[in-house]
Amino acid sequence: ILTAIIPALQKELPFWHTIHVITSGLIAVFFLFALIPLVQHLLKTIPEYKFFMIVWMCIIWAGSILLLIFFSVSAVPEIWFFVSILAFLLFLTIILYDKAIIDAYEKELNK
């Protein structure tokens, strides 16, 4: 909430800009830490997608860090982070939906 409320005006409000940068970094770290238990659970549930999930997590982390290094503090790494997280979650939704359909179909056939 603080990141959204605090403006990122470096020249006009340098102190608040620093707070904005710190809170936006904390959002990314906490969001990725929150994804770790989900990914661990999904690796047990659907182990055949282990490679894809690990690659997605590497893309999210590496892309965000590289963009942060290249563009310093800007909105580009934040946009990359949130767009790649959304794409990853959509990917997981499709995988889980397909798995649920297949499981239901196999259950119906085994009756």
Kinemage of the C-alpha trace (Angstrom):
@kinemage 1
@onewidth
@group {chain A} dominant
@subgroup {mainchain}
@vectorlist {calphas} color= white
{ca ile a 1} P 0.000 0.000 0.000
{ca leu a 2} L 2.854 2.357 0.824
{ca thr a 3} L 4.423 1.870 -2.589
{ca ala a 4} L 1.183 2.871 -4.289
{ca ile a 5} L 0.608 5.860 -2.013
{ca ile a 6} L 4.138 7.273 -1.985
{ca pro a 7} L 5.125 9.066 -5.198
{ca ala a 8} L 8.403 8.225 -6.897
{ca leu a 9} L 9.525 11.823 -7.369
{ca gln a 10} L 13.264 11.627 -6.860
{ca lys a 11} L 14.132 15.304 -7.284
{ca glu a 12} L 11.125 16.805 -5.501
{ca leu a 13} L 10.794 14.307 -2.617
{ca pro a 14} L 14.090 12.407 -2.214
{ca phe a 15} L 13.248 10.872 1.187
{ca trp a 16} L 9.865 9.587 0.049
{ca his a 17} L 11.383 8.332 -3.166
{ca thr a 18} L 13.804 6.219 -1.119
{ca ile a 19} L 10.912 4.824 0.926
{ca his a 20} L 9.037 4.083 -2.330
{ca val a 21} L 12.033 2.197 -3.736
{ca ile a 22} L 12.511 0.181 -0.535
{ca thr a 23} L 8.844 -0.805 -0.304
{ca ser a 24} L 8.669 -1.754 -3.981
{ca gly a 25} L 11.704 -3.990 -3.502
{ca leu a 26} L 10.098 -5.561 -0.450
{ca ile a 27} L 6.927 -6.259 -2.443
{ca ala a 28} L 8.926 -8.234 -4.990
{ca val a 29} L 10.864 -10.190 -2.370
{ca phe a 30} L 7.810 -11.036 -0.269
{ca phe a 31} L 5.765 -11.953 -3.344
{ca leu a 32} L 8.430 -14.380 -4.528
{ca phe a 33} L 8.813 -15.829 -1.035
{ca ala a 34} L 5.048 -16.367 -1.001
{ca leu a 35} L 5.281 -18.234 -4.315
{ca ile a 36} L 7.891 -20.692 -3.030
{ca pro a 37} L 5.437 -22.853 -1.000
{ca leu a 38} L 2.999 -22.844 -3.921
{ca val a 39} L 5.677 -23.979 -6.358
{ca gln a 40} L 6.914 -26.641 -3.926
{ca his a 41} L 3.383 -27.995 -3.555
{ca leu a 42} L 2.836 -27.979 -7.302
{ca leu a 43} L 6.134 -29.769 -7.891
{ca lys a 44} L 4.762 -32.603 -5.754
{ca thr a 45} L 1.335 -32.472 -7.399
{ca ile a 46} L 2.448 -32.216 -11.024
{ca pro a 47} L 6.109 -33.266 -11.164
{ca glu a 48} L 6.045 -33.561 -14.960
{ca tyr a 49} L 6.073 -29.731 -15.168
{ca lys a 50} L 9.064 -29.291 -12.863
{ca phe a 51} L 11.330 -28.030 -15.652
{ca phe a 52} L 8.819 -25.420 -16.825
{ca met a 53} L 8.154 -24.106 -13.326
{ca ile a 54} L 11.858 -23.796 -12.541
{ca val a 55} L 12.471 -22.021 -15.853
{ca trp a 56} L 9.614 -19.598 -15.154
{ca met a 57} L 10.968 -18.799 -11.701
{ca cys a 58} L 14.446 -18.226 -13.176
{ca ile a 59} L 12.991 -15.953 -15.863
{ca ile a 60} L 11.148 -13.932 -13.233
{ca trp a 61} L 14.165 -13.586 -10.935
{ca ala a 62} L 16.838 -13.112 -13.602
{ca gly a 63} L 14.739 -10.751 -15.693
{ca ser a 64} L 13.888 -8.555 -12.740
{ca ile a 65} L 17.463 -8.422 -11.471
{ca leu a 66} L 18.994 -7.806 -14.911
{ca leu a 67} L 16.495 -5.069 -15.714
{ca leu a 68} L 17.150 -3.499 -12.322
{ca ile a 69} L 20.898 -3.507 -13.075
{ca phe a 70} L 20.491 -2.132 -16.615
{ca phe a 71} L 17.809 0.466 -15.914
{ca ser a 72} L 18.735 1.239 -12.301
{ca val a 73} L 15.662 2.240 -10.344
{ca ser a 74} L 12.761 2.556 -12.745
{ca ala a 75} L 9.369 1.086 -13.457
{ca val a 76} L 10.724 -1.329 -16.086
{ca pro a 77} L 11.846 -4.021 -13.593
{ca glu a 78} L 8.575 -3.640 -11.683
{ca ile a 79} L 6.537 -4.083 -14.848
{ca trp a 80} L 8.639 -7.105 -15.861
{ca phe a 81} L 8.201 -8.618 -12.423
{ca phe a 82} L 4.425 -8.286 -12.290
{ca val a 83} L 3.800 -9.234 -15.925
{ca ser a 84} L 6.030 -12.317 -15.668
{ca ile a 85} L 4.379 -13.345 -12.368
{ca leu a 86} L 0.947 -12.967 -13.966
{ca ala a 87} L 2.032 -15.024 -16.970
{ca phe a 88} L 3.411 -17.709 -14.637
{ca leu a 89} L 0.183 -17.851 -12.632
{ca leu a 90} L -1.889 -18.050 -15.826
{ca phe a 91} L 0.368 -20.870 -17.013
{ca leu a 92} L -0.204 -22.707 -13.726
{ca thr a 93} L -3.953 -22.148 -13.963
{ca ile a 94} L -4.074 -23.714 -17.410
{ca ile a 95} L -1.947 -26.669 -16.307
{ca leu a 96} L -4.060 -27.307 -13.212
{ca tyr a 97} L -7.299 -26.951 -15.169
{ca asp a 98} L -6.110 -29.461 -17.773
{ca lys a 99} L -4.998 -31.844 -15.030
{ca ala a 100} L -8.390 -31.579 -13.313
{ca ile a 101} L -10.200 -32.321 -16.588
{ca ile a 102} L -7.983 -35.326 -17.304
{ca asp a 103} L -8.394 -36.649 -13.757
{ca ala a 104} L -12.170 -36.266 -13.921
{ca tyr a 105} L -12.276 -38.000 -17.315
{ca glu a 106} L -10.134 -40.900 -16.073
{ca lys a 107} L -12.282 -41.201 -12.963
{ca glu a 108} L -15.412 -41.335 -15.128
{ca leu a 109} L -13.870 -44.032 -17.351
{ca asn a 110} L -12.887 -46.176 -14.371
{ca lys a 111} L -16.432 -46.319 -13.032
